[in-house]
Amino acid sequence: MARGDPSAPASRPQDTVAELRGAGLLATASRRAVLEALAGRDWPVSALDLHAEMVSGGTRVGLTTVYRTLHALAENGVLHVFDREGERTYRRCADGPHQHLVCRECGVVRECPAGMIAGWLAHLRATADFVPDPVLITVTGVCGDCRRDPSS
């Protein structure tokens, strides 16, 4: 399932302390460690998997702390929560409005700038008398890598 390197550098430089403070959270050591462990991931990760990775990488952190930290970060808009077969998974997203494109084959999440679907959202408002929440839109499909990979 895991293509890519979850430990790859983040796609954008982030000041973890400023990000936490901007979300109204204290920049505790556990929050900083969890955010740093999530940097640069294309795939959401569960609390259990993240804890195992952090511990195997030498970070001393308890599983309950990881669960609580992920929950607090998600509640304050620092992380996005995805459902993977009934399990909550978490991913750190870029700043600014965007939607998520999720591959149902490999689980990769790509961010789509909000402007790309603005016309469709306007059409929904006009024709369906429905105002979607553009912050929470997730589109599921198959990514190009999986479409081109004959083994998937």
C-alpha positions as CSV (number, residue, x, y, z in Angstrom):
1,M,0.0,0.0,0.0
2,A,2.8,2.4,0.7
3,R,4.2,4.1,-2.3
4,G,6.5,7.0,-1.5
5,D,8.4,7.8,1.6
6,P,6.4,8.9,4.7
7,S,9.5,10.4,6.1
8,A,10.1,12.6,3.0
9,P,10.5,16.3,3.7
10,A,7.3,18.4,3.8
11,S,6.2,19.9,0.6
12,R,6.1,23.4,2.2
13,P,8.3,24.7,5.0
14,Q,6.4,25.0,8.3
15,D,7.1,26.6,11.6
16,T,5.5,24.0,13.8
17,V,5.4,26.3,16.9
18,A,3.8,29.2,15.0
19,E,1.3,26.8,13.4
20,L,0.3,25.4,16.8
21,R,0.0,28.9,18.3
22,G,-2.0,30.1,15.3
23,A,-4.5,27.3,16.0
24,G,-4.8,28.4,19.6
25,L,-2.8,25.4,21.0
26,L,0.3,25.3,23.2
27,A,3.4,24.1,21.4
28,T,4.0,21.1,23.7
29,A,6.8,18.7,22.9
30,S,4.3,15.9,22.0
31,R,2.4,18.2,19.6
32,R,5.6,19.3,17.9
33,A,6.8,15.7,17.6
34,V,3.5,14.4,16.2
35,L,3.3,17.3,13.6
36,E,6.9,16.7,12.6
37,A,6.2,13.0,12.2
38,L,3.3,13.8,9.9
39,A,5.3,16.2,7.7
40,G,5.4,15.4,4.0
41,R,3.0,12.5,4.0
42,D,0.8,11.9,1.0
43,W,-1.1,9.1,2.9
44,P,-3.1,9.6,6.0
45,V,-1.9,7.5,9.0
46,S,-3.7,6.0,12.0
47,A,-2.8,6.8,15.6
48,L,-1.5,3.3,16.1
49,D,0.7,3.3,13.0
50,L,2.0,6.8,13.8
51,H,2.9,5.8,17.4
52,A,4.7,2.7,16.1
53,E,6.7,4.7,13.6
54,M,7.6,7.4,16.2
55,V,8.7,4.8,18.8
56,S,10.7,2.8,16.3
57,G,12.4,6.1,15.3
58,G,13.5,6.8,18.9
59,T,10.7,9.2,20.0
60,R,9.6,8.5,23.6
61,V,5.8,9.0,23.4
62,G,2.8,7.0,24.7
63,L,0.0,5.7,22.5
64,T,-2.6,7.6,24.5
65,T,-0.6,10.8,24.0
66,V,-0.6,10.3,20.3
67,Y,-4.3,9.7,20.2
68,R,-5.1,12.8,22.3
69,T,-2.6,14.9,20.3
70,L,-4.1,13.8,16.9
71,H,-7.6,14.5,18.2
72,A,-6.7,18.0,19.5
73,L,-4.8,18.9,16.3
74,A,-7.8,17.8,14.2
75,E,-10.3,19.6,16.4
76,N,-8.3,22.8,15.9
77,G,-8.0,22.5,12.1
78,V,-4.3,21.6,12.0
79,L,-5.0,18.1,10.6
80,H,-7.6,16.6,8.4
81,V,-9.4,13.4,9.4
82,F,-10.0,10.6,6.9
83,D,-12.0,7.4,7.3
84,R,-10.1,4.3,6.2
85,E,-12.4,1.3,6.4
86,G,-13.9,2.5,9.7
87,E,-10.5,3.7,11.2
88,R,-9.7,7.4,11.7
89,T,-6.6,8.4,9.9
90,Y,-4.9,11.8,9.9
91,R,-3.0,14.0,7.5
92,R,-1.4,17.4,7.7
93,C,-2.6,19.6,4.9
94,A,-1.4,22.7,3.1
95,D,-2.6,26.1,4.1
96,G,-5.5,27.7,2.3
97,P,-8.8,26.3,1.0
98,H,-8.6,23.1,-0.9
99,Q,-10.4,19.8,-1.5
100,H,-9.0,16.3,-1.3
101,L,-8.7,13.7,-4.1
102,V,-8.3,10.3,-2.5
103,C,-7.3,7.2,-4.4
104,R,-9.4,4.2,-3.4
105,E,-6.6,1.8,-4.6
106,C,-3.5,3.0,-2.8
107,G,-4.9,5.6,-0.3
108,V,-2.8,8.6,-1.5
109,V,-4.4,12.0,-0.9
110,R,-3.8,14.9,-3.2
111,E,-4.9,18.4,-2.5
112,C,-6.9,20.2,-5.2
113,P,-7.0,24.0,-5.0
114,A,-10.5,25.3,-4.2
115,G,-10.7,27.3,-7.4
116,M,-10.6,24.2,-9.5
117,I,-14.1,23.2,-8.5
118,A,-15.6,26.6,-8.0
119,G,-17.7,26.4,-11.2
120,W,-19.2,23.0,-10.1
121,L,-20.0,24.4,-6.7
122,A,-21.7,27.5,-8.3
123,H,-23.7,25.1,-10.5
124,L,-24.9,23.1,-7.5
125,R,-26.0,26.3,-5.8
126,A,-27.9,27.5,-8.8
127,T,-29.5,24.2,-10.1
128,A,-29.9,22.0,-7.0
129,D,-30.7,24.8,-4.4
130,F,-27.8,23.4,-2.3
131,V,-24.9,25.1,-0.8
132,P,-22.0,22.7,-0.3
133,D,-19.3,23.2,2.3
134,P,-16.2,23.6,0.1
135,V,-13.9,22.9,3.0
136,L,-15.1,19.4,3.5
137,I,-15.3,18.0,0.0
138,T,-13.4,14.8,-0.7
139,V,-13.5,13.2,-4.1
140,T,-12.7,9.5,-4.3
141,G,-11.3,7.8,-7.4
142,V,-8.2,6.2,-8.8
143,C,-4.9,8.1,-9.1
144,G,-2.8,8.1,-12.2
145,D,-0.1,5.8,-10.7
146,C,-2.7,3.1,-9.9
147,R,-4.4,3.5,-13.3
148,R,-1.0,2.9,-15.0
149,D,0.1,0.1,-12.7
150,P,-1.2,-3.2,-14.2
151,S,-0.9,-5.0,-10.8
152,S,-3.5,-2.8,-9.1
